[in-house]
Amino acid sequence: MCGAVTIIATLTGDRLRACHCDMCRAWTSSAFVSVASKPGSVTVDGPVKTIKSSDWAERAMCADCGSPLWYQITAEGPGFGDKNLAAGLFPESAGMDLKLEFYIDKKPDGYAFQGTHRQMTEADMLAIFAPKDGEAK
């Protein structure tokens, strides 16, 4: 938002994803809408602050203005190292269709995205990313 951070990335596909988990809604006051990036393709210039937001991920924001930049999978397993970049950083995202909603069971009743697309619940996400019994957190 303030222009202090520049991100260059190769996006994978032309689809948007929206997350309605408690943290994303607190972070953005709505759903965190993102685009996927090709692993290893993201270059960042400027002041970035990252925080570990769960046992399996971190979030990044501009250290100057606080704008959300990405959500990254940090745990070994599916998606390890993937950066889901804030869609608003890329003008081309305006022409993309929403293809996936995460934590659909956490979405407030006050809004909904139109169209038909895949929806995953909190239980679906925990089955993929949460540490299994005996695994380190």
Order of alpha helices (4+ residues) and beta strands (2+ residues): beta-beta-alpha-beta-beta-beta-beta-beta-beta-beta-beta-alpha
